[in-house]
C-alpha cells in the first residue's frame, strides 16, 4: 500500500512539473503558427501543380446561376496526374447516378497546360481536358499563402459552367474515392 502511495505521489509531481512547463499559446502565437502552416501547404500545393501531380478536393460546388451546394471532399475533385485528368462530382442524393456515387466521373487527357502567377501572387492554371465524357476548359486558382483553391469547369459544348472550391494536395496525399467513369 505504501509503495502505491509513493508511486502516485511521484506521478503527480511529474504531471505538476509538466503543467508548469507547458503554457497556453497566445492568440498572436497561434495566428503566426497557422500562417507558417498555410505557407508550407501553399508551397507543397504549388510544387504539385507544377509537377502535374495534384488533386483539388472540393467541399463546395457553385453552379451557373449561383446556387451553392456543400459536398464531401472525398467524392468531389479534379485530379491531374501527368497528362491524365479526372473530374468527379457527386452530390448527397439518394439516386446513384452514372458513377454510382450520385454524380458523374469523367476521365480525360490534359492539353494546353499553362501555369502563371498574377500580380497578387495567386497561381493560375489553365488547361483543356478532353475525353469520352468531357470536353472542357478547366481554370484553377491557387490562392496566395494557402492551399485553398477554386476550379471553374467550362464545357465546350454547352454553358453549364460549374465552380468547385477546396484544397489542393499532392496526389500521393489525396484521400479521394473515384467512382465509375463514363
C-alpha positions in Angstrom: 0.0 0.0 0.0 2.8 2.4 1.0 4.6 1.7 -2.4 1.4 2.6 -4.3 1.2 6.0 -2.5 4.8 6.7 -3.3 4.3 5.9 -7.0 1.1 8.1 -7.1 3.0 11.0 -5.5 5.8 10.6 -8.0 3.4 10.6 -10.9 1.6 13.7 -9.5 4.8 15.6 -9.2 5.8 14.7 -12.8 2.4 15.9 -14.0 2.6 19.0 -11.9 6.1 19.7 -13.3 4.8 19.3 -16.9 1.9 21.7 -16.4 4.2 24.4 -15.1 6.5 24.0 -18.2 3.6 24.0 -20.7 1.6 27.1 -21.2 -1.2 28.2 -23.3 -0.2 29.8 -26.6 -1.3 33.4 -27.1 -3.7 34.4 -29.8 -0.8 36.0 -31.7 1.4 32.9 -31.5 -1.5 30.7 -32.7 -2.0 33.1 -35.6 1.7 33.1 -36.5 1.8 29.3 -36.4 -1.2 29.0 -38.6 0.3 31.4 -41.1 3.5 29.3 -41.2 1.5 26.1 -41.7 -0.6 27.8 -44.5 2.6 29.0 -46.2 4.1 25.4 -46.2 0.8 24.0 -47.5 0.9 26.6 -50.3 4.5 25.7 -51.3 3.5 22.0 -51.3 0.4 22.7 -53.5 2.4 24.9 -55.9 5.0 22.2 -56.3 2.3 19.6 -57.0 0.7 21.8 -59.7 4.0 22.4 -61.4 4.7 18.7 -61.3 1.3 17.8 -62.8 0.5 15.6 -59.8 -2.2 17.1 -57.7 -5.8 16.8 -56.6 -8.2 19.6 -55.8 -10.5 18.1 -53.1 -13.7 20.2 -53.2 -16.1 20.8 -50.4 -18.3 23.4 -52.1 -19.8 23.5 -55.6 -21.3 26.6 -57.2 -23.5 26.2 -60.3 -24.0 28.5 -63.3 -26.6 30.8 -61.7 -25.0 31.0 -58.2 -26.7 28.0 -56.5 -24.3 26.5 -53.9 -24.1 23.0 -52.5 -21.7 21.8 -49.8 -20.4 18.4 -50.7 -18.0 15.8 -49.5 -14.3 16.4 -50.5 -13.6 12.7 -50.9 -16.1 12.3 -53.8 -15.8 15.8 -55.4 -12.5 16.5 -57.0 -10.4 17.4 -60.0 -7.2 15.4 -60.2 -4.2 15.6 -62.6 -1.5 13.0 -63.0 0.8 13.7 -65.9 -1.3 14.0 -69.0 -4.4 12.4 -67.4 -7.2 14.1 -65.6 -10.2 13.0 -63.6 -13.2 15.3 -62.9 -15.8 14.0 -60.5 -18.8 15.5 -58.8 -21.1 13.5 -56.6 -24.0 15.0 -54.7 -25.5 13.7 -51.5 -28.7 12.4 -53.1 -30.4 9.0 -52.9 -30.0 8.4 -56.7 -26.8 6.6 -57.5 -26.0 8.4 -60.8 -23.7 7.2 -63.6 -20.7 6.9 -61.3 -22.5 5.0 -58.5 -22.0 7.9 -56.1 -24.8 10.3 -57.1 -22.9 12.2 -59.8 -20.6 11.9 -62.7 -17.0 10.8 -63.1 -15.1 11.6 -66.4 -11.5 10.7 -67.4 -9.7 12.8 -70.0 -6.4 13.9 -71.4 -4.8 17.2 -70.5 -3.7 19.6 -73.1 -2.6 23.3 -73.1 -1.3 23.1 -69.5 -0.3 26.7 -68.6 0.7 27.9 -65.2 1.4 31.6 -64.3 1.1 34.0 -61.3 -1.0 37.1 -61.2 0.1 40.4 -59.6 -1.5 39.4 -56.2 0.7 36.2 -56.1 -2.1 33.8 -56.9 -1.2 30.8 -59.0 -3.3 30.4 -62.1 -3.6 27.2 -64.1 -5.4 26.8 -67.3 -5.8 23.5 -69.2 -8.1 21.7 -71.5 -9.5 18.3 -70.7 -10.7 16.1 -73.5 -12.2 12.6 -73.1 -15.2 10.3 -73.7 -17.5 12.2 -71.4 -15.7 15.6 -71.2 -14.5 18.4 -73.4 -13.9 21.4 -71.2 -11.7 24.2 -70.2 -10.5 24.0 -66.6 -9.3 27.1 -64.8 -7.7 26.6 -61.3 -6.7 29.4 -59.0 -4.5 28.6 -56.0 -4.7 31.5 -53.6 -1.6 33.1 -52.2 -0.4 31.9 -48.8 -2.6 28.7 -48.5 -3.6 25.6 -50.3 -7.2 26.9 -50.8 -8.2 26.9 -54.4 -11.1 27.1 -56.8 -11.6 25.4 -60.1 -14.0 26.6 -62.9 -15.1 23.9 -65.3 -16.4 25.4 -68.6 -17.7 22.7 -71.0 -17.0 23.4 -74.7 -20.4 22.2 -76.0 -22.8 23.8 -73.5 -22.9 26.6 -71.0 -23.3 24.5 -67.8 -20.3 26.1 -66.0 -19.5 24.8 -62.5 -17.1 26.1 -59.9 -15.7 23.9 -57.1 -13.8 25.2 -54.1 -11.5 23.3 -51.8 -7.8 22.5 -51.1 -5.1 21.4 -53.5 -3.0 18.5 -52.2 -0.2 16.4 -53.8 -1.7 13.3 -55.5 0.0 11.0 -53.1 -1.7 12.7 -50.1 -5.1 12.7 -51.7 -7.9 10.8 -50.0 -10.5 10.8 -52.8 -12.7 7.9 -53.8 -13.2 7.6 -57.6 -16.5 6.3 -58.9 -17.2 4.6 -62.2 -16.1 6.6 -65.2 -18.4 7.3 -68.2 
